[in-house]
Amino acid sequence: MLIQIQEPKAPWEIIHMDWVTELPPGGDRSYNACLLLVDRYSKSPMFLPFHKVDTAMGTAKMIWNKAISHTGLIQNIICDTEAKFTSAF
């Protein structure tokens, strides 16, 4: 389904979200995936390490704790049809 996406008026109002998986384990917590957030306004990326088995709720908490604390409240999140995420919300 195609829908028209509005243009943001300020940074971090609208973001694109995608998962990068199958990475080699790294860091003290052996993260094996990355959540990529891209600001639609400035095209600035934010990379959040996580585990491939994290749940939709874990992903939402990570966005709340890591991204929103730096960017302010996000109005819209655009993501692909990741079944884990879309079926939970």
Wavefront OBJ file of the C-alpha trace (Angstrom):
o trace
v 0.000 0.000 0.000
v 1.386 3.388 -0.962
v 0.718 6.389 1.206
v 2.100 9.868 0.867
v 4.588 10.727 3.582
v 4.569 14.275 4.833
v 7.779 16.269 4.896
v 9.072 17.057 8.393
v 9.401 20.655 9.524
v 12.164 19.959 12.062
v 14.823 17.329 12.782
v 13.725 13.987 14.256
v 9.983 14.534 13.755
v 9.884 11.657 11.258
v 12.368 8.803 11.160
v 13.015 5.759 9.019
v 13.801 2.594 10.959
v 15.437 -0.618 9.795
v 17.280 -3.558 11.304
v 20.761 -4.678 10.296
v 21.179 -8.304 11.361
v 23.644 -11.179 11.058
v 26.524 -9.064 12.370
v 29.430 -10.711 14.201
v 28.943 -10.474 17.990
v 30.579 -7.410 19.467
v 30.829 -5.335 22.605
v 30.607 -6.429 26.211
v 27.036 -7.685 25.648
v 27.816 -9.530 22.387
v 25.350 -7.545 20.285
v 24.736 -9.202 16.904
v 22.427 -6.671 15.251
v 21.896 -2.948 14.886
v 18.789 -0.802 14.803
v 19.276 1.983 12.265
v 17.268 5.185 12.693
v 17.543 7.888 10.015
v 16.119 11.375 10.455
v 13.981 12.215 7.416
v 14.735 15.951 7.760
v 18.548 15.966 8.003
v 19.313 12.378 6.881
v 21.379 11.958 10.071
v 21.728 8.319 11.152
v 21.610 6.847 14.640
v 22.866 3.304 15.215
v 21.622 1.384 18.254
v 23.208 -2.003 19.043
v 20.848 -4.813 19.996
v 20.350 -8.567 19.896
v 18.628 -10.181 16.932
v 16.230 -11.972 19.296
v 15.011 -8.749 20.949
v 11.236 -8.383 21.004
v 9.123 -5.565 19.599
v 8.666 -4.234 23.132
v 12.442 -4.345 23.653
v 12.908 -2.391 20.431
v 10.318 0.194 21.502
v 12.003 0.575 24.901
v 15.381 1.021 23.224
v 13.998 3.773 20.981
v 12.416 5.430 24.017
v 15.526 5.194 26.220
v 18.285 5.827 23.666
v 16.827 7.885 20.811
v 14.076 10.025 22.296
v 16.313 11.103 25.175
v 18.634 12.681 22.563
v 16.211 13.814 19.865
v 12.958 14.646 21.610
v 9.603 13.093 20.821
v 9.341 11.443 17.408
v 6.020 12.013 15.613
v 6.195 9.247 12.978
v 8.271 6.120 12.494
v 8.479 4.622 9.018
v 9.608 1.010 8.843
v 9.365 -1.974 6.577
v 6.876 -4.700 7.358
v 9.010 -6.443 9.954
v 6.521 -9.009 11.248
v 7.942 -8.945 14.773
v 7.230 -5.242 15.089
v 4.044 -4.693 13.096
v 2.177 -7.612 14.672
v 2.924 -6.377 18.203
v 1.536 -2.855 17.820
l 1 2 3 4 5 6 7 8 9 10 11 12 13 14 15 16 17 18 19 20 21 22 23 24 25 26 27 28 29 30 31 32 33 34 35 36 37 38 39 40 41 42 43 44 45 46 47 48 49 50 51 52 53 54 55 56 57 58 59 60 61 62 63 64 65 66 67 68 69 70 71 72 73 74 75 76 77 78 79 80 81 82 83 84 85 86 87 88 89
